[in-house]
Amino acid sequence: MMASVTSTLRKALRQLERERERIDRQIGALRSVLDQPGTARTPASPARPNRPKPERRPMSAAARRAVSQRMKAYWKERKAAAAKAKA
């Protein structure tokens, strides 16, 4: 019974070593691409403190209605211009 455990562990070790070799090749390929001249490197983004998001002010019904009317007029004008361009 001990022999089967040992052989299983050896097999798992071989698989992990092959996986590590594959990962090392991929890392090498990425490094070679990044080390080429002309490759832009960006610095790591600085850590941002956890700031609460500013609360949105609710929009009144009148404000929503005004936005709705402006957008309807905008799209009406845009569709008319598109129809005129087609004709």
Contact map, one row per residue, 1 for C-alpha under 8 A:
111110000000000000000000000000000000000000000000000000000000000000000000000000000000000
111111000000000000000000000000000000000000000000000000000000000000000000000000000000000
111111100000000000000000000000000000000000000000000000000000000000000000000000000000000
111111110000000000000000000000000000000000000000000000000000000000000000000000000000000
111111111000000000000000000000000000000000000000000000000000000000000000000000000000000
011111111100000000000000000000000000000000000000000000000000000000000000000000000000000
001111111110000000000000000000000000000000000000000000000000000000000000000000000000000
000111111111000000000000000000000000000000000000000000000000000000000000000000000000000
000011111111100000000000000000000000000000000000000000000000000000000000000000000000000
000001111111110000000000000000000000000000000000000000000000000000000000000000000000000
000000111111111000000000000000000000000000000000000000000000000000000000000000000000000
000000011111111100000000000000000000000000000000000000000000000000000000000000000000000
000000001111111110000000000000000000000000000000000000000000000000000000000000000000000
000000000111111111000000000000000000000000000000000000000000000000000000000000000000000
000000000011111111100000000000000000000000000000000000000000000000000000000000000000000
000000000001111111110000000000000000000000000000000000000000000000000000000000000000000
000000000000111111111000000000000000000000000000000000000000000000000000000000000000000
000000000000011111111100000000000000000000000000000000000000000000000000000000000000000
000000000000001111111110000000000000000000000000000000000000000000000000000000000000000
000000000000000111111111000000000000000000000000000000000000000000000000000000000000000
000000000000000011111111100000000000000000000000000000000000000000000000000000000000000
000000000000000001111111110000000000000000000000000000000000000000000000000000000000000
000000000000000000111111111000000000000000000000000000000000000000000000000000000000000
000000000000000000011111111100000000000000000000000000000000000000000000000000000000000
000000000000000000001111111110000000000000000000000000000000000000000000000000000000000
000000000000000000000111111111000000000000000000000000000000000000000000000000000000000
000000000000000000000011111111100000000000000000000000000000000000000000000000000000000
000000000000000000000001111111110000000000000000000000000000000000000000000000000000000
000000000000000000000000111111111000000000000000000000000000000000000000000000000000000
000000000000000000000000011111111100000000000000000000000000000000000000000000000000000
000000000000000000000000001111111110000000000000000000000000000000000000000000000000000
000000000000000000000000000111111111000000000000000000000000000000000000000000000000000
000000000000000000000000000011111111001000000000000000000000000000000000000000000000000
000000000000000000000000000001111111001010000000000000000000000000000000000000000000000
000000000000000000000000000000111111101000000000000000000000000000000000000000000000000
000000000000000000000000000000011111111000000000000000000000000000000000000000000000000
000000000000000000000000000000000011111000000000000000000000000000000000000000000000000
000000000000000000000000000000000001111100000000000000000000000000000000000000000000000
000000000000000000000000000000001111111110000000000000000000000000000000000000000000000
000000000000000000000000000000000000011111000000000000000000000000000000000000000000000
000000000000000000000000000000000100001111100000000000000000000000000000000000000000000
000000000000000000000000000000000000000111110000000000000000000000000000000000000000000
000000000000000000000000000000000000000011111000000000000000000000000000000000000000000
000000000000000000000000000000000000000001111100000000000000000000000000000000000000000
000000000000000000000000000000000000000000111110000000000000000000000000000000000000000
000000000000000000000000000000000000000000011111000000000000000000000000000000000000000
000000000000000000000000000000000000000000001111100000000000000000000000000000000000000
000000000000000000000000000000000000000000000111110000000000000000000000000000000000000
000000000000000000000000000000000000000000000011111000000000000000000000000000000000000
000000000000000000000000000000000000000000000001111100000000000000000000000000000000000
000000000000000000000000000000000000000000000000111110000000000000000000000000000000000
000000000000000000000000000000000000000000000000011111000000000000000000000000000000000
000000000000000000000000000000000000000000000000001111100000000000000000000000000000000
000000000000000000000000000000000000000000000000000111110000000000000000000000000000000
000000000000000000000000000000000000000000000000000011111000000000000000000000000000000
000000000000000000000000000000000000000000000000000001111100000000000000000000000000000
000000000000000000000000000000000000000000000000000000111110000000000000000000000000000
000000000000000000000000000000000000000000000000000000011111000000000000000000000000000
000000000000000000000000000000000000000000000000000000001111101100000000000000000000000
000000000000000000000000000000000000000000000000000000000111111100000000000000000000000
000000000000000000000000000000000000000000000000000000000011111110000000000000000000000
000000000000000000000000000000000000000000000000000000000001111111000000000000000000000
000000000000000000000000000000000000000000000000000000000011111111100000000000000000000
000000000000000000000000000000000000000000000000000000000011111111110000000000000000000
000000000000000000000000000000000000000000000000000000000000111111111000000000000000000
000000000000000000000000000000000000000000000000000000000000011111111100000000000000000
000000000000000000000000000000000000000000000000000000000000001111111110000000000000000
000000000000000000000000000000000000000000000000000000000000000111111111000000000000000
000000000000000000000000000000000000000000000000000000000000000011111111100000000000000
000000000000000000000000000000000000000000000000000000000000000001111111110000000000000
000000000000000000000000000000000000000000000000000000000000000000111111111000000000000
000000000000000000000000000000000000000000000000000000000000000000011111111100000000000
000000000000000000000000000000000000000000000000000000000000000000001111111110000000000
000000000000000000000000000000000000000000000000000000000000000000000111111111000000000
000000000000000000000000000000000000000000000000000000000000000000000011111111100000000
000000000000000000000000000000000000000000000000000000000000000000000001111111110000000
000000000000000000000000000000000000000000000000000000000000000000000000111111111000000
000000000000000000000000000000000000000000000000000000000000000000000000011111111100000
000000000000000000000000000000000000000000000000000000000000000000000000001111111110000
000000000000000000000000000000000000000000000000000000000000000000000000000111111111000
000000000000000000000000000000000000000000000000000000000000000000000000000011111111100
000000000000000000000000000000000000000000000000000000000000000000000000000001111111110
000000000000000000000000000000000000000000000000000000000000000000000000000000111111111
000000000000000000000000000000000000000000000000000000000000000000000000000000011111111
000000000000000000000000000000000000000000000000000000000000000000000000000000001111111
000000000000000000000000000000000000000000000000000000000000000000000000000000000111111
000000000000000000000000000000000000000000000000000000000000000000000000000000000011111
